[in-house]
Amino acid sequence: MNSRVWYLFLGMLVVAVSEANQKPAGEGFRGPTVVAHRGLILDAPENTLASFKACLELGFGFELDVQRTKDGHLMCLHDTTIDRTTGGKGPLSELTRYQTVGLDAGSWFSRRFKNQRIPGIDQVFSLIASYPKSSAIYAVDIKLDDAKVETDLVVLAKKYDILDRLLFIGNTIQDAQVRQRLYAADRTVQMAAVAHDSKELVVSLANPLTTWVYVRYLPSPAEITKIRARGKRIFIAGNTVAGHQADNWAYCIGHGVDAILTDYAMELGRQLRRSYQAK
């Protein structure tokens, strides 16, 4: 996509929802962080720099997926293969990073995004670092399990001085060994343990290494109080919030959930703005 079209597109997005995370005059604005699923997944090609830059301009956080190339480079791709989101075929793990440079990761979504590439995680982290005033959360979804990715990610995040802005999810939320490796890499790392229901919440709360709870249901007000009492923050994802679910979003806003992962980031941003303008 050429620069003129990109800026026109981004300008329209900013006009639409840029007030979503603004502080209303005279009020101490505090609400959930909007975390856009793989970027603005409904408005731009997922897991691309174009999509992530739009999120950063709008004040949204985003979720990014982590895979690895044949020559060891960490790349931002959801699937293990390049088939769905590029013009190529086959597993990413069978390609070198150099080979990924020629892949078009945008045209499948719209010809406006022709020649978007599969970004390296280093490029994504560099982009986040270029917005030092952003207070959003960037959720790192670790897809691979090679016992090295955790240290590699932490080292890279520290290189770009953004470790405190990342929340590690993906394999992290279920695998105790992944959490242990992240903790060994840096004890300040932010990570979560999953809770699909109230029973799992008890286990998640008891986890000594995590600073967040990753809930995949709407926790009760009493459960939210318990989470707060343990000094943890709340990241909600899954079927209750991923769609355009205004009632569930309102519940999360009203009960102080810290971050909401959704496909409908633009709509949630507008709802947040309206919610705080009404106060």
N, C-alpha and C positions, 0 to 999 in steps of 0.2 A: 504494500500500500504506500503510495507516495506521500510525502510530508504534508502537502496541502490538504489532501483528503483526510489524513490522520488528525490534523489539528481541527478541521471542521467537525469531524466525528467527536473528538474529545471535548470540543467546545460545547456541543449539544448536550453531552453527558453532564458537564459541569453546571450548565444552566439548569438542567433538570433536577439535580440532587445535591449540589455542592453545599447546601445549607444543612445537610443531614447531621454532620458532626460539629457544627458551629456552636458557639456558646451564646445563648440569647442574652441580650443586654440586661444587666442587673440580676442574672440568675447564675448559680453555680451548676452548669450543665454537667450531668453525669448520667450516662446511659450505657447500654451494652455496646460493645464494639461489633460493628458489622463485619463479618468475615465472609468474603465472597468465595464460593466454592470453585476452586480452580481458576480464580479470577472472575470476571464478569461473563460467566459461562453462557448466558442468554444473549449477550450483546457483542461478544468478541470471542475469537478462538481460544479455547481453554489452554492454560499453562503456556502462554506466550507473553513476551515482554510487552506487547501492545495492550493486552488485557490487564496485566499487572500495573502498568504505568497509569492506566485509567483509574484503577482502584486507588493508587497512591494520590493522584490528583483530587479524587473525590473524598479522601480521608477515610477510606475503607481499609480494613485488613484483607488478607486473602489467604487461601489454603493453596499449597503447592506440593506436588508429588515428586518423589525422588526415586530414580532408577540409575543404572550404571552402564557405561559403554564397555566394549571389549577391552579397550586400553585403560580402563579404570576411572574415567571421568564421570562425575555425578551430573546427571541431566534431569531436566524437569519434564516428566512424562508420566501420565497415569497408567497406561497399559504397558505390558511387557513387550508388545510389538508396536511397530510404527504404522501398521496398516490403517487404523481408523482415522488418524489425525494428520497423516501426511500422504504424499503420492507414492511412497515407497512400500516395501513389503518386508516382513520378517522381524525377528527379535532385535531389540535395541542392543542387547548384550552381544550380538554378533557383528556390530558395527563399531568402528573407531569414531572418536569425536569428529575428526576431519570429515569422515563420510557423512555425518549428519548435517554438515553445513550446506550441502546441496539439496536438502529436503525442504519442500514447501509445506509448512505447518499451518498455513492460514487459508489457502484457497478452498479447502473442503468446507469451511464455514461461510466464507463470502469472498468474492474476487477482490473486494476492497482490501483484504488482508493478504493478498498474494505476497509470497516470499517471506512471511514470518517464519522464523526458524524454531527448532526445538532449543530452548535456551539451556545453557549450562547453569548449574546451581550457583556457580561463582558469579554469573551475570545477574541472576535474580538477587543475590545478596548484595551485589554492588548497586543495583537499582534501589533496593530498600535503603541502603546507606546514603544514597544521594538525596533522601528525604529525612534529614536528621530530626526534624521537628514533629514527625509523625509519631503519635502515641498509640497507634493501632497494634493489633496482635497479628502475627504472621505464623500460620499453622503449618508445620513441616510434617507432611505425611510420608513416613518412611515405608516404602514399598518392598525393598529388598532386604534379605537377611544373609549377610556375609561376614558378620562379626567385626567388620571394619568401618561400616558406613557411619556409625555413631560418632566415633572419634574424628573421622574425616569431616563430618558436618560441623562439629563443634570447633575444630581448628579453623575451618573456613569462615564460620560465623565470627569468631574472634578476630580473624584477619580484617574483616570489614566492620568490626566493632558493633555488631547487631545482636549478639547472643541474648541480651536481656529483652529483646523484642520478639523472640521466637518462642513458640510453644510446640513441643514435639508430640506428634500424635502418630497415627498409622500403627505400625507394629508396636510402638511404644505403649499404647494404651492396654495391650493384652499380654505382652511378653515381659516377664520379670527380668530376664537376662538382658534384653535391650535397655530397659531402664537402668540396670546396674552398670552397663557399659557407658551410657550417657552420663551417669553420675560420676563414674570414674574419670571421664574425660574432663568434667568441670562440675563442681558441686553446686554451682549457682544455676545450672540449667533448669529451665521450666519444662515440666512434663506432666502428663496426665495418666490416670488409670480409668478404665471404662466402667460405667454402671449402666446396664441395660434396664435395671429395675431396682426396687427398694432393697432387695436382698444383696445385690451386687454393690449397691451404694455403701453398705456397711464395710465391705472388704476394701472398696476404693478409698474410703475415708481413713482406714487404718494403715494405708500404705505410707511408710516413713519417707520415701524418696520423692513423692509427688507434691507439687504445689497447686495443682488443678485437679478437679474432678470432671471427667468427660461423660456427661449424661446423655443418654439416648431416649429419654422419656421426660415428661414434665414433672419435676420433683415437687413435692408438696411444700407449702410454706414452712412447715416444721422441719422438713429435710433440708431446706435452704438454710434455715437457722443453724442446724447442726453442722453443715458444711462451713458456714462462716465461723462457727465456734472453734473449728479445727484449723482455722487460718488458711483455708484453701479457697480458690476461686472457681467459678463455674463456667464451663464451656459446654454449650448444648448443640447437638447435631442430630441428624436422623430424620425420620418420617414426621416428627411433630413440628419441625421448623424449616425443613428443606424446601418445601413448596411455598406457595403464596398463602400463608396461614395467619391472617391478621389477628385472630383471637389468641392464638398461641403466642405470637410475638408480643401482643399486649400483656399477656400474663408474664412473660419473661422480663419485659420492660418494668412492669409494676413491681415485680418481686426481686429486682436487682441482679438478674443473671449478668455475668460479666461479658460474655461473647456468644454470638449466635452465628452458626455456620449455615448459610442458605444459598440456594440457586438464585434467589430473587433479591439480590443485594440492593438494587435500585429502589424497589418497592419498600423494603424494610427501612432503608434510609429515609424515605419520605414519611413513613409512619413514625419513625423516631422524631423527626422534625416537628410533625404535627402534635405529637404527644407532649413535647416540651414547650411548644408555643402555647398550648392550652393551659399550662400551669400558671 
